[in-house]
Amino acid sequence: MAKRDEILNKSIIMKNGQFATCINYNNARDIDVKFEDGTVVYHKTKDCFIQGSISNPNFNPASCIGVTVMQKCGMKATCILYRNNKDIDIKFEDGTIVEHRRKTDFVRGFINNPNLPVKISLEKMNKIIEKRIEKSSCLGETIMQKCGMKATCIAYRNSSDIDVQFEDGVIVYKRRKILFKRGKINNPSFNNKSCLGITIEQKCGMKATCIAYRKAKDIDIQFEDGTIVEHRIRYEFINGRVGNPNINHNALNAMAYSNQVKSKILNKSVVMNNGQQAICIAYRNTRDIDIQFEDGTIVEHKNKAEFIRGEIGNPNFTALSLPQRIIFECLKHYFNDVKICFRPDWLKNTKTNFNLEIDI
């Protein structure tokens, strides 16, 4: 009973903006509510009522019934019937009813009264046309265009046909007024993106100068050795991507890469798998290097990859025994940042592993 008394006759505002009152409570899943416009909704749940989720079937928040809007014909109109957004009936203040119109036209005032006389004399119409022409004409106006030059309208025929003259005397014919107003008319004899006369060093290592500019995708450039390259793109020239056809770029790139690798390998010291340090003392190419071990032994014509992996052996060095290999691997694992050097006699007793001599 306590729950029934809490809900019965209680008024709550629903999500559609209307107040609803519980007029009958059978159980938590069966209540009847009445909206403020008199509409009664049956067999709803208590939770929906508490949450304001019960809708009024006779109410549409988009409805414009009773709304009065001044139309552009000069008369006020009131919406008297709303079916949907594309079908409403309105009534003008003189009693004229217009049916089946759009809500958007009503709100914007675009609905005309069919009984309203619209009579304009020929003289008045001519005056209206003259005023529109005077208002829309831009004859004599001077506006700065986006190309960086001022332009003046010297002839106006209509909004789609005007002639303008730039400050350097160039005349452009048959342009649109809106383009003139927005400064979007270009001077064909002027190009602010031209790179004519600019000198830029290209990635091939030579300087180049633009000697002809027709458009952004068609320029000619001349290198400092006199070579002329035609019909190139301005973007490539500005970013140094134009190559000199008299230069072998593949050879230059290969040489640059070889010098880069040589600088990294030459005089580099690597511990070989036999435990000795080896230094690269000569680099001809990746498959032909010479190395020198710490005992002075020189090994020639070896592969760079083998040197990096420590796979080059010293012909004058005795191979490590199994105990030596075990100790070497342990030291290399736990002291990998310490320089370790072995002598051939560092293990004097290979059976007991005593009297070790290790230089660390």
BANULUM-112566 format. One record per residue (C-alpha): x, y, z; residue number from 0. Coordinates in pm, whole numbers. Layout:
// BANULUM-112566
<atom <X,Y,Z>,NUM>
...
This chain:
// BANULUM-112566
<atom <0,0,0>,0>
<atom <290,231,71>,1>
<atom <413,210,-288>,2>
<atom <61,268,-422>,3>
<atom <14,579,-210>,4>
<atom <353,716,-324>,5>
<atom <261,695,-693>,6>
<atom <-115,754,-703>,7>
<atom <-206,1118,-786>,8>
<atom <161,1205,-824>,9>
<atom <251,1444,-1110>,10>
<atom <579,1414,-1297>,11>
<atom <701,1604,-1603>,12>
<atom <764,1368,-1893>,13>
<atom <1052,1390,-2141>,14>
<atom <820,1545,-2401>,15>
<atom <780,1847,-2170>,16>
<atom <424,1771,-2050>,17>
<atom <305,1695,-1697>,18>
<atom <147,1354,-1636>,19>
<atom <-47,1240,-1328>,20>
<atom <-100,882,-1210>,21>
<atom <-478,835,-1191>,22>
<atom <-494,457,-1135>,23>
<atom <-248,214,-972>,24>
<atom <-316,-160,-1012>,25>
<atom <40,-283,-959>,26>
<atom <396,-177,-1041>,27>
<atom <351,-293,-1398>,28>
<atom <1,-159,-1456>,29>
<atom <-74,208,-1397>,30>
<atom <-278,468,-1587>,31>
<atom <-156,825,-1637>,32>
<atom <-325,1141,-1758>,33>
<atom <-143,1421,-1942>,34>
<atom <-213,1790,-1894>,35>
<atom <-399,1807,-2228>,36>
<atom <-643,1540,-2103>,37>
<atom <-493,1243,-2288>,38>
<atom <-504,920,-2083>,39>
<atom <-251,643,-2136>,40>
<atom <-327,299,-1989>,41>
<atom <-125,-1,-1867>,42>
<atom <218,155,-1820>,43>
<atom <488,57,-1572>,44>
<atom <571,251,-1258>,45>
<atom <941,276,-1358>,46>
<atom <855,438,-1694>,47>
<atom <637,689,-1508>,48>
<atom <909,770,-1254>,49>
<atom <1171,810,-1533>,50>
<atom <942,1029,-1743>,51>
<atom <952,786,-2036>,52>
<atom <579,778,-2109>,53>
<atom <487,960,-2429>,54>
<atom <166,1135,-2525>,55>
<atom <31,986,-2849>,56>
<atom <-152,1312,-2924>,57>
<atom <150,1537,-2872>,58>
<atom <424,1615,-3124>,59>
<atom <709,1844,-3009>,60>
<atom <773,1938,-3374>,61>
<atom <415,2056,-3416>,62>
<atom <359,2424,-3488>,63>
<atom <-15,2431,-3420>,64>
<atom <-120,2771,-3286>,65>
<atom <207,2940,-3393>,66>
<atom <166,3272,-3574>,67>
<atom <434,3394,-3816>,68>
<atom <447,3706,-4035>,69>
<atom <474,3601,-4400>,70>
<atom <667,3795,-4662>,71>
<atom <345,3886,-4838>,72>
<atom <280,4123,-4548>,73>
<atom <13,3926,-4362>,74>
<atom <24,3713,-4046>,75>
<atom <-60,3343,-4069>,76>
<atom <-141,3085,-3799>,77>
<atom <-91,2709,-3820>,78>
<atom <-429,2542,-3765>,79>
<atom <-345,2181,-3853>,80>
<atom <-21,1980,-3832>,81>
<atom <6,1636,-3992>,82>
<atom <384,1619,-4045>,83>
<atom <666,1858,-4138>,84>
<atom <567,1844,-4504>,85>
<atom <191,1880,-4457>,86>
<atom <39,2164,-4254>,87>
<atom <-259,2397,-4300>,88>
<atom <-239,2768,-4216>,89>
<atom <-490,3049,-4184>,90>
<atom <-416,3412,-4275>,91>
<atom <-552,3700,-4071>,92>
<atom <-809,3774,-4342>,93>
<atom <-952,3423,-4300>,94>
<atom <-788,3266,-4607>,95>
<atom <-684,2905,-4547>,96>
<atom <-393,2750,-4735>,97>
<atom <-356,2372,-4711>,98>
<atom <-77,2114,-4754>,99>
<atom <228,2338,-4719>,100>
<atom <570,2273,-4565>,101>
<atom <650,2372,-4209>,102>
<atom <986,2522,-4319>,103>
<atom <810,2752,-4570>,104>
<atom <567,2862,-4296>,105>
<atom <844,2935,-4043>,106>
<atom <1048,3132,-4301>,107>
<atom <747,3327,-4419>,108>
<atom <750,3196,-4775>,109>
<atom <376,3121,-4799>,110>
<atom <171,3372,-4999>,111>
<atom <-195,3460,-4956>,112>
<atom <-365,3368,-5285>,113>
<atom <-630,3639,-5232>,114>
<atom <-374,3916,-5187>,115>
<atom <-357,4137,-5501>,116>
<atom <-6,4195,-5627>,117>
<atom <-7,4475,-5884>,118>
<atom <305,4671,-5976>,119>
<atom <301,4936,-6248>,120>
<atom <548,4920,-6535>,121>
<atom <709,5246,-6421>,122>
<atom <763,5110,-6070>,123>
<atom <905,4787,-6209>,124>
<atom <1158,4983,-6419>,125>
<atom <1265,5180,-6112>,126>
<atom <1316,4856,-5919>,127>
<atom <1529,4715,-6202>,128>
<atom <1737,5034,-6221>,129>
<atom <1797,5027,-5845>,130>
<atom <1906,4664,-5864>,131>
<atom <2145,4744,-6148>,132>
<atom <2292,5038,-5959>,133>
<atom <2320,4829,-5646>,134>
<atom <2485,4534,-5820>,135>
<atom <2710,4730,-6055>,136>
<atom <3079,4751,-5959>,137>
<atom <3178,4991,-6238>,138>
<atom <3475,5203,-6134>,139>
<atom <3554,4999,-5823>,140>
<atom <3917,4915,-5750>,141>
<atom <3992,4600,-5549>,142>
<atom <4322,4435,-5456>,143>
<atom <4339,4091,-5614>,144>
<atom <4510,3791,-5454>,145>
<atom <4784,3798,-5717>,146>
<atom <4910,4111,-5542>,147>
<atom <4795,4371,-5797>,148>
<atom <4503,4616,-5790>,149>
<atom <4229,4584,-6053>,150>
<atom <3957,4827,-6160>,151>
<atom <3623,4739,-6318>,152>
<atom <3608,4930,-6648>,153>
<atom <3297,4767,-6800>,154>
<atom <2987,4613,-6641>,155>
<atom <2728,4435,-6853>,156>
<atom <2589,4192,-6595>,157>
<atom <2710,4008,-6287>,158>
<atom <2862,3737,-6507>,159>
<atom <3026,3967,-6763>,160>
<atom <3262,4243,-6649>,161>
<atom <3600,4370,-6772>,162>
<atom <3879,4466,-6532>,163>
<atom <4207,4650,-6583>,164>
<atom <4516,4585,-6370>,165>
<atom <4752,4858,-6256>,166>
<atom <5012,4751,-6515>,167>
<atom <4759,4817,-6794>,168>
<atom <4661,4455,-6864>,169>
<atom <4286,4416,-6935>,170>
<atom <4099,4095,-6861>,171>
<atom <3761,4049,-7028>,172>
<atom <3440,3865,-6942>,173>
<atom <3492,3783,-6578>,174>
<atom <3236,3727,-6302>,175>
<atom <3160,4004,-6056>,176>
<atom <3181,3770,-5756>,177>
<atom <3537,3670,-5853>,178>
<atom <3630,4037,-5883>,179>
<atom <3483,4115,-5540>,180>
<atom <3672,3822,-5382>,181>
<atom <4000,3915,-5549>,182>
<atom <4026,3593,-5746>,183>
<atom <4103,3740,-6090>,184>
<atom <4461,3676,-6197>,185>
<atom <4682,3893,-6414>,186>
<atom <4797,3668,-6701>,187>
<atom <5121,3865,-6735>,188>
<atom <5210,3833,-6365>,189>
<atom <5292,3521,-6164>,190>
<atom <5390,3555,-5799>,191>
<atom <5490,3186,-5791>,192>
<atom <5749,3226,-6064>,193>
<atom <6100,3105,-5976>,194>
<atom <6267,3274,-6275>,195>
<atom <6626,3368,-6196>,196>
<atom <6642,3173,-5871>,197>
<atom <6954,2958,-5815>,198>
<atom <6930,2647,-5595>,199>
<atom <7185,2373,-5530>,200>
<atom <7049,2036,-5642>,201>
<atom <7113,1707,-5468>,202>
<atom <7346,1602,-5747>,203>
<atom <7593,1854,-5603>,204>
<atom <7561,2126,-5869>,205>
<atom <7383,2462,-5862>,206>
<atom <7099,2523,-6107>,207>
<atom <6919,2841,-6217>,208>
<atom <6564,2871,-6351>,209>
<atom <6587,3031,-6696>,210>
<atom <6226,2986,-6816>,211>
<atom <5895,2968,-6624>,212>
<atom <5577,2881,-6812>,213>
<atom <5378,2727,-6529>,214>
<atom <5444,2537,-6206>,215>
<atom <5477,2208,-6396>,216>
<atom <5682,2342,-6687>,217>
<atom <6011,2520,-6617>,218>
<atom <6360,2510,-6771>,219>
<atom <6677,2520,-6561>,220>
<atom <7048,2557,-6638>,221>
<atom <7326,2394,-6435>,222>
<atom <7654,2568,-6362>,223>
<atom <7833,2351,-6621>,224>
<atom <7599,2489,-6891>,225>
<atom <7367,2187,-6912>,226>
<atom <7004,2287,-6972>,227>
<atom <6716,2068,-6853>,228>
<atom <6370,2151,-6991>,229>
<atom <6008,2089,-6887>,230>
<atom <6060,2010,-6521>,231>
<atom <5836,2069,-6219>,232>
<atom <5891,2376,-6002>,233>
<atom <5850,2167,-5682>,234>
<atom <6137,1936,-5784>,235>
<atom <6360,2234,-5861>,236>
<atom <6285,2408,-5528>,237>
<atom <6360,2086,-5335>,238>
<atom <6680,2011,-5531>,239>
<atom <6549,1700,-5704>,240>
<atom <6647,1785,-6060>,241>
<atom <6944,1581,-6178>,242>
<atom <7214,1676,-6426>,243>
<atom <7197,1425,-6716>,244>
<atom <7576,1453,-6760>,245>
<atom <7638,1312,-6411>,246>
<atom <7617,940,-6335>,247>
<atom <7397,951,-6029>,248>
<atom <7413,576,-5969>,249>
<atom <7789,585,-5956>,250>
<atom <7781,882,-5720>,251>
<atom <7532,712,-5491>,252>
<atom <7734,387,-5492>,253>
<atom <8053,578,-5415>,254>
<atom <7887,770,-5133>,255>
<atom <7751,448,-4983>,256>
<atom <8089,277,-5013>,257>
<atom <8264,567,-4840>,258>
<atom <8005,560,-4564>,259>
<atom <8056,187,-4502>,260>
<atom <8432,227,-4523>,261>
<atom <8430,495,-4253>,262>
<atom <8233,263,-4024>,263>
<atom <8449,-49,-4074>,264>
<atom <8802,88,-4112>,265>
<atom <8998,80,-3783>,266>
<atom <8707,-93,-3612>,267>
<atom <8802,-349,-3346>,268>
<atom <8603,-673,-3306>,269>
<atom <8659,-977,-3079>,270>
<atom <8681,-1289,-3292>,271>
<atom <8530,-1620,-3187>,272>
<atom <8878,-1743,-3090>,273>
<atom <8893,-1471,-2822>,274>
<atom <9140,-1239,-2996>,275>
<atom <9092,-878,-3090>,276>
<atom <9112,-796,-3461>,277>
<atom <9126,-454,-3630>,278>
<atom <9030,-372,-3989>,279>
<atom <9339,-209,-4144>,280>
<atom <9233,-199,-4511>,281>
<atom <8894,-171,-4683>,282>
<atom <8854,-210,-5059>,283>
<atom <8494,-335,-5074>,284>
<atom <8259,-543,-4860>,285>
<atom <8420,-866,-4985>,286>
<atom <8781,-756,-4963>,287>
<atom <8918,-628,-4633>,288>
<atom <9240,-690,-4440>,289>
<atom <9251,-735,-4064>,290>
<atom <9528,-753,-3804>,291>
<atom <9508,-960,-3486>,292>
<atom <9646,-844,-3153>,293>
<atom <9950,-1073,-3192>,294>
<atom <10043,-893,-3515>,295>
<atom <9910,-1154,-3756>,296>
<atom <9758,-999,-4072>,297>
<atom <9485,-1177,-4266>,298>
<atom <9401,-1038,-4610>,299>
<atom <9106,-1050,-4851>,300>
<atom <8829,-1136,-4607>,301>
<atom <8457,-1064,-4606>,302>
<atom <8319,-771,-4405>,303>
<atom <8024,-978,-4277>,304>
<atom <8259,-1246,-4143>,305>
<atom <8461,-977,-3969>,306>
<atom <8150,-829,-3804>,307>
<atom <8036,-1175,-3687>,308>
<atom <8385,-1262,-3555>,309>
<atom <8423,-1563,-3785>,310>
<atom <8777,-1491,-3909>,311>
<atom <9043,-1721,-3762>,312>
<atom <9406,-1646,-3676>,313>
<atom <9629,-1904,-3856>,314>
<atom <9898,-1856,-3587>,315>
<atom <9666,-1905,-3292>,316>
<atom <9593,-2242,-3129>,317>
<atom <9225,-2323,-3104>,318>
<atom <9065,-2319,-2762>,319>
<atom <9010,-2645,-2578>,320>
<atom <8667,-2737,-2439>,321>
<atom <8738,-2600,-2086>,322>
<atom <8878,-2284,-2240>,323>
<atom <8567,-2248,-2457>,324>
<atom <8338,-2294,-2153>,325>
<atom <8521,-2031,-1949>,326>
<atom <8539,-1798,-2248>,327>
<atom <8163,-1821,-2307>,328>
<atom <8092,-1760,-1937>,329>
<atom <8317,-1455,-1926>,330>
<atom <8169,-1320,-2249>,331>
<atom <7814,-1370,-2113>,332>
<atom <7866,-1210,-1771>,333>
<atom <8138,-956,-1860>,334>
<atom <8039,-860,-2213>,335>
<atom <8146,-497,-2162>,336>
<atom <8502,-590,-2050>,337>
<atom <8792,-648,-2291>,338>
<atom <8909,-1011,-2247>,339>
<atom <9240,-1138,-2386>,340>
<atom <9365,-1501,-2375>,341>
<atom <9716,-1639,-2393>,342>
<atom <9784,-1987,-2535>,343>
<atom <9925,-2102,-2199>,344>
<atom <9647,-1953,-1987>,345>
<atom <9524,-2302,-1886>,346>
<atom <9819,-2494,-1747>,347>
<atom <9622,-2796,-1618>,348>
<atom <9339,-2891,-1851>,349>
<atom <9224,-3177,-1625>,350>
<atom <9190,-2997,-1289>,351>
<atom <9129,-2641,-1421>,352>
<atom <9375,-2501,-1164>,353>
<atom <9642,-2229,-1208>,354>
<atom <9434,-2022,-1450>,355>
<atom <9598,-1715,-1604>,356>
<atom <9343,-1475,-1748>,357>
<atom <9399,-1112,-1845>,358>
<atom <9087,-901,-1805>,359>
